[in-house]
Amino acid sequence: MHSATPNPITQAYQRDGFFFPVDTMSREQAGAYRKELEEVESRASAEPGRYNTAIWFTNANFVLPFVDEISRLPTILEPVKSVLGPNILVWNASFFIKEPHTPDFVSWHQDLKYWGLTDSGEVTAWVALSDADVRSGCMRFVAGSHETGLLDHRDTFADENLLSRGQELAVEVDESKAVDVVLEPGQMSLHHGHTFHASHPNQSDDRRIGLAIRYITTEMAQRDGIRPYAHLVAGEDHCGNFQLLSGPIETMARHNVELAVENIKMVENFFYEEAAMPGKALR
Ligand SMILES: O=C(O)CCC(=O)C(=O)O
């Protein structure tokens, strides 16, 4: 009798709380998706009312067909399934963009602290649509930090912090243990919702563009009996904890925008629980 070969992604992910790099698409394909994003950005600056950035930045898979398409790529879903199992929802997908030579950063935090989800069956696939390296402010992960459970955070609401409330871990992070998550366009990293992570400002001449797709198991639920919307991207949903939507077929179609707005209203209280100053994008 021989035992099944252990999956190297699952093994490393369980040990470290992350895995990278994973090739998800060619550099050219990543460039084509970046172009689609940049077209949406230019339309958004021409029509800010219609292209409310809070929506397409943080619930991008609700309103942008190309983001929904990325979230369903087998090259992303197979590694995600190896971590979460066969039945997978996308809870949301948000862009993390840092312009060249700007001070924007992300403080040390754990994702699941703020999302009001009932358990830890979640993984983020962070897909690079540009180079993400030390100079451009790639993410940094602390290996093994997912084992600590969720720790206290404090709010800073720092302007240059890309997180909704500028939240940061209230414990000292041993930066000597931080790993730079260097990715080429088209590669992704996977990280656990308890993994300590952060990123420095972009000191390069190019934009640093990442799409963070939040995958959850169908067993996960939103707290307080709320049933937000989600997209089933693999397997079946026998739990019914989320209201399932089909993916968008037209950029910023009115119906999809309305669903995204409704969804933001359903979850925003979790992001700002006990916080004094709501107002930034939810992440
Ligand atoms: O893009 C970054 O630098 C941070 C992203 C992040 O915090 C996340 O995906 O959870």
The ligand as a Gaussian input file, in Angstrom:
#p B3LYP/6-31G(d) Opt

LIG

0 1
 O       -0.944000      44.726000      -1.291000
 C       -0.448000      44.875000      -0.178000
 O        0.623000      45.420000      -0.010000
 C       -1.169000      44.335000       1.038000
 C       -2.274000      43.396000       0.686000
 C       -2.987000      42.827000       1.850000
 O       -2.889000      43.281000       2.963000
 C       -3.843000      41.668000       1.624000
 O       -3.985000      41.212000       0.482000
 O       -4.420000      41.155000       2.594000

